[in-house]
């Protein structure tokens, strides 16, 4: 199957900081994000990457946005990302959960906007 998987893996491996961002779909990650994470297993078996060695120590940030009490109901998803990071030797530095059920609604979530500004500033310092 020809797709952009190789380019995605190369981009991940060439980065010091990895930002995973997904809407909260039925209390989990989106299908596209799930496919990306699932295909890391394929990349682990590909000798071109030495995936575990190259991911070790990379910093990860997770951003999730959804409706229906996302700051509570997205916590299992955040934990799942923590387990993924632990398994791959990456360090999950922080996460941000915003509340919005439709486009543009995030503008009403002042807490998420403040956290996003702080996260952006922290990442800029690192790069």
VMD Tcl script that builds the backbone (N, CA, C; Angstrom):
set m [mol new atoms 381]
animate dup $m
set s [atomselect $m all]
$s set {name element resname resid chain x y z} {
  {N N UNK 1 A 0.841 -1.177 0.000}
  {CA C UNK 1 A 0.000 0.000 0.000}
  {C C UNK 1 A 0.890 1.246 0.000}
  {N N UNK 2 A 0.623 2.141 -0.909}
  {CA C UNK 2 A 1.375 3.380 -1.001}
  {C C UNK 2 A 0.586 4.516 -0.353}
  {N N UNK 3 A 1.160 5.119 0.649}
  {CA C UNK 3 A 0.573 6.285 1.289}
  {C C UNK 3 A 1.718 7.090 1.894}
  {N N UNK 4 A 1.419 8.009 2.779}
  {CA C UNK 4 A 2.454 8.880 3.340}
  {C C UNK 4 A 3.028 8.383 4.663}
  {N N UNK 5 A 2.819 7.108 4.974}
  {CA C UNK 5 A 3.304 6.546 6.240}
  {C C UNK 5 A 4.806 6.764 6.426}
  {N N UNK 6 A 5.583 6.487 5.408}
  {CA C UNK 6 A 7.047 6.640 5.519}
  {C C UNK 6 A 7.421 8.091 5.841}
  {N N UNK 7 A 6.753 9.042 5.186}
  {CA C UNK 7 A 7.049 10.456 5.439}
  {C C UNK 7 A 6.635 10.860 6.852}
  {N N UNK 8 A 5.532 10.307 7.325}
  {CA C UNK 8 A 5.078 10.613 8.688}
  {C C UNK 8 A 6.090 10.091 9.708}
  {N N UNK 9 A 6.547 8.861 9.521}
  {CA C UNK 9 A 7.531 8.286 10.443}
  {C C UNK 9 A 8.827 9.089 10.396}
  {N N UNK 10 A 9.266 9.450 9.213}
  {CA C UNK 10 A 10.489 10.254 9.097}
  {C C UNK 10 A 10.340 11.601 9.802}
  {N N UNK 11 A 9.173 12.222 9.664}
  {CA C UNK 11 A 8.937 13.514 10.332}
  {C C UNK 11 A 8.960 13.357 11.842}
  {N N UNK 12 A 8.353 12.284 12.340}
  {CA C UNK 12 A 8.354 12.028 13.782}
  {C C UNK 12 A 9.782 11.819 14.269}
  {N N UNK 13 A 10.538 11.020 13.544}
  {CA C UNK 13 A 11.900 10.705 13.973}
  {C C UNK 13 A 12.837 11.909 13.897}
  {N N UNK 14 A 12.554 12.842 13.011}
  {CA C UNK 14 A 13.434 14.010 12.867}
  {C C UNK 14 A 13.084 15.119 13.851}
  {N N UNK 15 A 12.054 14.914 14.657}
  {CA C UNK 15 A 11.598 15.940 15.604}
  {C C UNK 15 A 12.056 15.623 17.022}
  {N N UNK 16 A 12.385 16.654 17.762}
  {CA C UNK 16 A 12.701 16.490 19.177}
  {C C UNK 16 A 11.440 16.537 20.023}
  {N N UNK 17 A 10.453 17.282 19.535}
  {CA C UNK 17 A 9.182 17.453 20.226}
  {C C UNK 17 A 8.080 16.953 19.311}
  {N N UNK 18 A 7.206 16.120 19.859}
  {CA C UNK 18 A 6.095 15.569 19.085}
  {C C UNK 18 A 4.795 16.035 19.718}
  {N N UNK 19 A 3.936 16.588 18.905}
  {CA C UNK 19 A 2.639 17.070 19.359}
  {C C UNK 19 A 1.557 16.204 18.731}
  {N N UNK 20 A 0.841 15.467 19.565}
  {CA C UNK 20 A -0.297 14.686 19.099}
  {C C UNK 20 A -1.549 15.502 19.392}
  {N N UNK 21 A -2.347 15.736 18.379}
  {CA C UNK 21 A -3.561 16.519 18.541}
  {C C UNK 21 A -4.720 15.766 17.904}
  {N N UNK 22 A -5.796 15.610 18.666}
  {CA C UNK 22 A -6.943 14.864 18.163}
  {C C UNK 22 A -8.225 15.373 18.799}
  {N N UNK 23 A -9.297 15.374 18.029}
  {CA C UNK 23 A -10.582 15.608 18.684}
  {C C UNK 23 A -10.936 14.393 19.527}
  {N N UNK 24 A -11.744 14.595 20.506}
  {CA C UNK 24 A -12.233 13.501 21.338}
  {C C UNK 24 A -13.445 12.900 20.631}
  {N N UNK 25 A -13.252 11.750 19.999}
  {CA C UNK 25 A -14.322 11.068 19.277}
  {C C UNK 25 A -14.791 9.876 20.085}
  {N N UNK 26 A -16.016 9.907 20.541}
  {CA C UNK 26 A -16.574 8.807 21.323}
  {C C UNK 26 A -15.626 8.412 22.444}
  {N N UNK 27 A -15.046 9.432 23.086}
  {CA C UNK 27 A -14.208 9.275 24.274}
  {C C UNK 27 A -12.869 8.615 23.981}
  {N N UNK 28 A -12.439 8.706 22.744}
  {CA C UNK 28 A -11.140 8.190 22.340}
  {C C UNK 28 A -10.542 9.075 21.258}
  {N N UNK 29 A -9.425 8.634 20.703}
  {CA C UNK 29 A -8.775 9.394 19.643}
  {C C UNK 29 A -9.514 9.198 18.324}
  {N N UNK 30 A -9.291 10.111 17.400}
  {CA C UNK 30 A -9.900 10.009 16.078}
  {C C UNK 30 A -9.355 8.792 15.340}
  {N N UNK 31 A -10.063 8.353 14.325}
  {CA C UNK 31 A -9.630 7.211 13.527}
  {C C UNK 31 A -8.282 7.447 12.855}
  {N N UNK 32 A -8.060 8.651 12.385}
  {CA C UNK 32 A -6.780 8.966 11.728}
  {C C UNK 32 A -5.632 8.865 12.731}
  {N N UNK 33 A -5.841 9.394 13.938}
  {CA C UNK 33 A -4.802 9.293 14.966}
  {C C UNK 33 A -4.568 7.841 15.345}
  {N N UNK 34 A -5.646 7.077 15.474}
  {CA C UNK 34 A -5.521 5.654 15.825}
  {C C UNK 34 A -4.719 4.913 14.763}
  {N N UNK 35 A -4.993 5.189 13.490}
  {CA C UNK 35 A -4.216 4.557 12.414}
  {C C UNK 35 A -2.741 4.924 12.511}
  {N N UNK 36 A -2.467 6.185 12.814}
  {CA C UNK 36 A -1.067 6.627 12.940}
  {C C UNK 36 A -0.370 5.879 14.071}
  {N N UNK 37 A -1.024 5.798 15.214}
  {CA C UNK 37 A -0.442 5.102 16.363}
  {C C UNK 37 A -0.298 3.605 16.063}
  {N N UNK 38 A -1.340 3.010 15.496}
  {CA C UNK 38 A -1.277 1.579 15.173}
  {C C UNK 38 A -0.141 1.261 14.208}
  {N N UNK 39 A 0.080 2.140 13.276}
  {CA C UNK 39 A 1.116 1.868 12.281}
  {C C UNK 39 A 2.528 2.065 12.811}
  {N N UNK 40 A 2.660 2.607 14.003}
  {CA C UNK 40 A 3.985 2.642 14.624}
  {C C UNK 40 A 4.473 1.214 14.900}
  {N N UNK 41 A 3.538 0.299 15.121}
  {CA C UNK 41 A 3.921 -1.107 15.295}
  {C C UNK 41 A 4.581 -1.642 14.031}
  {N N UNK 42 A 4.035 -1.273 12.897}
  {CA C UNK 42 A 4.621 -1.658 11.611}
  {C C UNK 42 A 6.018 -1.056 11.479}
  {N N UNK 43 A 6.146 0.207 11.861}
  {CA C UNK 43 A 7.441 0.881 11.760}
  {C C UNK 43 A 8.466 0.258 12.704}
  {N N UNK 44 A 8.014 -0.287 13.838}
  {CA C UNK 44 A 8.942 -0.926 14.776}
  {C C UNK 44 A 9.597 -2.155 14.159}
  {N N UNK 45 A 8.910 -2.797 13.234}
  {CA C UNK 45 A 9.458 -3.991 12.589}
  {C C UNK 45 A 10.256 -3.664 11.337}
  {N N UNK 46 A 10.295 -2.404 10.954}
  {CA C UNK 46 A 10.987 -1.975 9.746}
  {C C UNK 46 A 12.410 -1.567 10.108}
  {N N UNK 47 A 13.381 -2.288 9.575}
  {CA C UNK 47 A 14.793 -2.047 9.908}
  {C C UNK 47 A 15.284 -0.659 9.504}
  {N N UNK 48 A 14.574 0.020 8.619}
  {CA C UNK 48 A 15.008 1.363 8.197}
  {C C UNK 48 A 14.962 2.364 9.341}
  {N N UNK 49 A 14.112 2.141 10.323}
  {CA C UNK 49 A 13.831 3.172 11.311}
  {C C UNK 49 A 14.539 3.021 12.651}
  {N N UNK 50 A 14.752 1.799 13.132}
  {CA C UNK 50 A 15.208 1.613 14.520}
  {C C UNK 50 A 14.358 2.484 15.435}
  {N N UNK 51 A 13.053 2.310 15.312}
  {CA C UNK 51 A 12.074 3.214 15.898}
  {C C UNK 51 A 12.256 3.427 17.398}
  {N N UNK 52 A 12.337 2.356 18.149}
  {CA C UNK 52 A 12.437 2.520 19.614}
  {C C UNK 52 A 13.674 3.305 20.014}
  {N N UNK 53 A 14.803 3.009 19.389}
  {CA C UNK 53 A 16.030 3.741 19.722}
  {C C UNK 53 A 15.900 5.212 19.374}
  {N N UNK 54 A 15.287 5.502 18.252}
  {CA C UNK 54 A 15.206 6.891 17.796}
  {C C UNK 54 A 14.121 7.697 18.525}
  {N N UNK 55 A 13.119 7.021 19.051}
  {CA C UNK 55 A 12.067 7.741 19.782}
  {C C UNK 55 A 12.430 7.988 21.239}
  {N N UNK 56 A 13.370 7.230 21.734}
  {CA C UNK 56 A 13.735 7.313 23.150}
  {C C UNK 56 A 14.107 8.752 23.526}
  {N N UNK 57 A 13.427 9.249 24.553}
  {CA C UNK 57 A 13.723 10.578 25.076}
  {C C UNK 57 A 13.010 11.726 24.378}
  {N N UNK 58 A 12.312 11.463 23.287}
  {CA C UNK 58 A 11.588 12.550 22.624}
  {C C UNK 58 A 10.471 13.041 23.539}
  {N N UNK 59 A 10.208 14.328 23.495}
  {CA C UNK 59 A 9.178 14.929 24.327}
  {C C UNK 59 A 7.851 14.940 23.582}
  {N N UNK 60 A 6.792 14.577 24.294}
  {CA C UNK 60 A 5.463 14.496 23.697}
  {C C UNK 60 A 4.504 15.408 24.459}
  {N N UNK 61 A 3.675 16.085 23.680}
  {CA C UNK 61 A 2.582 16.895 24.195}
  {C C UNK 61 A 1.313 16.409 23.496}
  {N N UNK 62 A 0.205 16.379 24.221}
  {CA C UNK 62 A -1.060 15.911 23.664}
  {C C UNK 62 A -2.097 17.016 23.813}
  {N N UNK 63 A -2.802 17.286 22.726}
  {CA C UNK 63 A -3.881 18.265 22.741}
  {C C UNK 63 A -5.153 17.563 22.287}
  {N N UNK 64 A -6.193 17.682 23.107}
  {CA C UNK 64 A -7.477 17.039 22.832}
  {C C UNK 64 A -8.569 18.097 22.981}
  {N N UNK 65 A -9.555 18.015 22.132}
  {CA C UNK 65 A -10.682 18.933 22.218}
  {C C UNK 65 A -11.969 18.160 21.974}
  {N N UNK 66 A -12.968 18.407 22.816}
  {CA C UNK 66 A -14.244 17.732 22.636}
  {C C UNK 66 A -15.324 18.347 23.493}
  {N N UNK 67 A -16.515 17.820 23.364}
  {CA C UNK 67 A -17.645 18.267 24.165}
  {C C UNK 67 A -17.946 17.234 25.242}
  {N N UNK 68 A -19.006 17.436 25.958}
  {CA C UNK 68 A -19.464 16.478 26.967}
  {C C UNK 68 A -18.419 16.237 28.060}
  {N N UNK 69 A -18.088 17.272 28.774}
  {CA C UNK 69 A -17.157 17.206 29.905}
  {C C UNK 69 A -15.791 16.612 29.519}
  {N N UNK 70 A -15.121 17.183 28.542}
  {CA C UNK 70 A -13.871 16.586 28.063}
  {C C UNK 70 A -12.751 16.558 29.098}
  {N N UNK 71 A -12.713 17.514 30.015}
  {CA C UNK 71 A -11.624 17.512 31.003}
  {C C UNK 71 A -11.695 16.301 31.924}
  {N N UNK 72 A -12.838 15.712 32.021}
  {CA C UNK 72 A -13.005 14.474 32.766}
  {C C UNK 72 A -12.961 13.263 31.827}
  {N N UNK 73 A -13.745 13.321 30.783}
  {CA C UNK 73 A -13.935 12.151 29.932}
  {C C UNK 73 A -12.789 11.888 28.956}
  {N N UNK 74 A -11.878 12.844 28.776}
  {CA C UNK 74 A -10.706 12.615 27.935}
  {C C UNK 74 A -9.529 12.049 28.728}
  {N N UNK 75 A -9.653 11.969 30.045}
  {CA C UNK 75 A -8.530 11.488 30.859}
  {C C UNK 75 A -8.092 10.062 30.515}
  {N N UNK 76 A -9.004 9.128 30.211}
  {CA C UNK 76 A -8.522 7.808 29.775}
  {C C UNK 76 A -7.694 7.877 28.480}
  {N N UNK 77 A -8.040 8.801 27.591}
  {CA C UNK 77 A -7.259 8.978 26.365}
  {C C UNK 77 A -5.867 9.528 26.693}
  {N N UNK 78 A -5.805 10.468 27.605}
  {CA C UNK 78 A -4.507 11.000 28.034}
  {C C UNK 78 A -3.670 9.869 28.638}
  {N N UNK 79 A -4.297 9.027 29.441}
  {CA C UNK 79 A -3.587 7.891 30.024}
  {C C UNK 79 A -3.095 6.939 28.926}
  {N N UNK 80 A -3.899 6.728 27.905}
  {CA C UNK 80 A -3.481 5.880 26.793}
  {C C UNK 80 A -2.231 6.450 26.125}
  {N N UNK 81 A -2.201 7.761 25.904}
  {CA C UNK 81 A -1.000 8.373 25.329}
  {C C UNK 81 A 0.206 8.209 26.267}
  {N N UNK 82 A -0.031 8.296 27.568}
  {CA C UNK 82 A 1.060 8.077 28.524}
  {C C UNK 82 A 1.627 6.665 28.379}
  {N N UNK 83 A 0.754 5.674 28.252}
  {CA C UNK 83 A 1.195 4.291 28.066}
  {C C UNK 83 A 1.955 4.122 26.750}
  {N N UNK 84 A 1.490 4.774 25.707}
  {CA C UNK 84 A 2.179 4.718 24.406}
  {C C UNK 84 A 3.580 5.304 24.556}
  {N N UNK 85 A 3.667 6.445 25.222}
  {CA C UNK 85 A 4.976 7.075 25.437}
  {C C UNK 85 A 5.886 6.176 26.258}
  {N N UNK 86 A 5.360 5.609 27.331}
  {CA C UNK 86 A 6.154 4.715 28.167}
  {C C UNK 86 A 6.685 3.541 27.351}
  {N N UNK 87 A 5.820 2.944 26.548}
  {CA C UNK 87 A 6.193 1.776 25.744}
  {C C UNK 87 A 7.291 2.118 24.743}
  {N N UNK 88 A 7.212 3.314 24.161}
  {CA C UNK 88 A 8.173 3.701 23.126}
  {C C UNK 88 A 9.373 4.468 23.676}
  {N N UNK 89 A 9.408 4.691 24.988}
  {CA C UNK 89 A 10.554 5.371 25.587}
  {C C UNK 89 A 10.521 6.883 25.445}
  {N N UNK 90 A 9.366 7.425 25.106}
  {CA C UNK 90 A 9.232 8.873 24.988}
  {C C UNK 90 A 8.777 9.451 26.327}
  {N N UNK 91 A 8.910 10.747 26.479}
  {CA C UNK 91 A 8.511 11.418 27.707}
  {C C UNK 91 A 7.299 12.295 27.431}
  {N N UNK 92 A 6.189 11.958 28.052}
  {CA C UNK 92 A 5.010 12.805 27.904}
  {C C UNK 92 A 5.153 13.974 28.859}
  {N N UNK 93 A 5.345 15.157 28.309}
  {CA C UNK 93 A 5.617 16.344 29.115}
  {C C UNK 93 A 4.353 17.006 29.644}
  {N N UNK 94 A 3.315 17.072 28.800}
  {CA C UNK 94 A 2.118 17.776 29.225}
  {C C UNK 94 A 0.975 17.461 28.262}
  {N N UNK 95 A -0.210 17.864 28.688}
  {CA C UNK 95 A -1.374 17.732 27.822}
  {C C UNK 95 A -2.292 18.911 28.043}
  {N N UNK 96 A -3.159 19.112 27.087}
  {CA C UNK 96 A -4.131 20.183 27.145}
  {C C UNK 96 A -5.459 19.618 26.666}
  {N N UNK 97 A -6.510 19.883 27.404}
  {CA C UNK 97 A -7.845 19.439 27.013}
  {C C UNK 97 A -8.737 20.662 26.906}
  {N N UNK 98 A -9.306 20.869 25.724}
  {CA C UNK 98 A -10.209 21.987 25.499}
  {C C UNK 98 A -11.636 21.510 25.335}
  {N N UNK 99 A -12.563 22.423 25.574}
  {CA C UNK 99 A -13.978 22.075 25.437}
  {C C UNK 99 A -14.582 22.818 24.256}
  {N N UNK 100 A -15.021 22.051 23.270}
  {CA C UNK 100 A -15.689 22.596 22.091}
  {C C UNK 100 A -16.368 21.448 21.367}
  {N N UNK 101 A -17.604 21.636 21.023}
  {CA C UNK 101 A -18.346 20.605 20.317}
  {C C UNK 101 A -18.478 20.863 18.831}
  {N N UNK 102 A -18.142 22.097 18.399}
  {CA C UNK 102 A -18.221 22.420 16.981}
  {C C UNK 102 A -17.192 23.500 16.653}
  {N N UNK 103 A -16.890 23.694 15.374}
  {CA C UNK 103 A -15.869 24.666 14.980}
  {C C UNK 103 A -16.122 26.049 15.575}
  {N N UNK 104 A -15.060 26.661 16.056}
  {CA C UNK 104 A -15.120 28.003 16.612}
  {C C UNK 104 A -15.488 28.080 18.078}
  {N N UNK 105 A -16.049 27.021 18.622}
  {CA C UNK 105 A -16.482 27.023 20.024}
  {C C UNK 105 A -15.316 27.109 21.001}
  {N N UNK 106 A -14.135 26.697 20.580}
  {CA C UNK 106 A -12.975 26.720 21.478}
  {C C UNK 106 A -12.665 28.146 21.921}
  {N N UNK 107 A -13.073 29.129 21.135}
  {CA C UNK 107 A -12.843 30.533 21.496}
  {C C UNK 107 A -13.516 30.899 22.819}
  {N N UNK 108 A -14.509 30.138 23.230}
  {CA C UNK 108 A -15.218 30.395 24.487}
  {C C UNK 108 A -14.538 29.736 25.687}
  {N N UNK 109 A -13.577 28.871 25.428}
  {CA C UNK 109 A -12.906 28.145 26.516}
  {C C UNK 109 A -11.632 28.902 26.901}
  {N N UNK 110 A -11.792 29.898 27.745}
  {CA C UNK 110 A -10.661 30.749 28.128}
  {C C UNK 110 A -9.560 29.944 28.820}
  {N N UNK 111 A -9.938 28.974 29.604}
  {CA C UNK 111 A -8.930 28.139 30.284}
  {C C UNK 111 A -8.044 27.429 29.257}
  {N N UNK 112 A -8.650 26.821 28.246}
  {CA C UNK 112 A -7.875 26.123 27.218}
  {C C UNK 112 A -6.998 27.100 26.440}
  {N N UNK 113 A -7.526 28.279 26.166}
  {CA C UNK 113 A -6.737 29.273 25.433}
  {C C UNK 113 A -5.523 29.724 26.245}
  {N N UNK 114 A -5.714 29.933 27.551}
  {CA C UNK 114 A -4.586 30.311 28.413}
  {C C UNK 114 A -3.553 29.184 28.475}
  {N N UNK 115 A -4.038 27.956 28.612}
  {CA C UNK 115 A -3.126 26.815 28.656}
  {C C UNK 115 A -2.386 26.659 27.327}
  {N N UNK 116 A -3.063 26.924 26.227}
  {CA C UNK 116 A -2.427 26.828 24.905}
  {C C UNK 116 A -1.332 27.881 24.752}
  {N N UNK 117 A -1.606 29.083 25.214}
  {CA C UNK 117 A -0.588 30.139 25.142}
  {C C UNK 117 A 0.637 29.759 25.983}
  {N N UNK 118 A 0.401 29.227 27.178}
  {CA C UNK 118 A 1.508 28.821 28.048}
  {C C UNK 118 A 2.284 27.665 27.428}
  {N N UNK 119 A 1.588 26.696 26.867}
  {CA C UNK 119 A 2.251 25.562 26.221}
  {C C UNK 119 A 3.063 26.029 25.024}
  {N N UNK 120 A 2.501 26.918 24.234}
  {CA C UNK 120 A 3.206 27.462 23.079}
  {C C UNK 120 A 4.490 28.169 23.505}
  {N N UNK 121 A 4.401 28.960 24.555}
  {CA C UNK 121 A 5.585 29.671 25.056}
  {C C UNK 121 A 6.642 28.696 25.556}
  {N N UNK 122 A 6.224 27.668 26.257}
  {CA C UNK 122 A 7.176 26.676 26.781}
  {C C UNK 122 A 7.876 25.933 25.645}
  {N N UNK 123 A 7.124 25.593 24.614}
  {CA C UNK 123 A 7.729 24.872 23.490}
  {C C UNK 123 A 8.666 25.803 22.719}
  {N N UNK 124 A 8.301 27.049 22.544}
  {CA C UNK 124 A 9.175 28.013 21.837}
  {C C UNK 124 A 10.517 28.145 22.532}
  {N N UNK 125 A 10.508 28.114 23.857}
  {CA C UNK 125 A 11.770 28.206 24.607}
  {C C UNK 125 A 12.676 27.031 24.270}
  {N N UNK 126 A 12.078 25.850 24.100}
  {CA C UNK 126 A 12.856 24.648 23.819}
  {C C UNK 126 A 13.444 24.653 22.414}
  {N N UNK 127 A 12.759 25.324 21.481}
  {CA C UNK 127 A 13.259 25.338 20.107}
  {C C UNK 127 A 13.891 26.668 19.811}
}
mol reanalyze $m
mol bondsrecalc $m
mol representation Tube
mol addrep $m
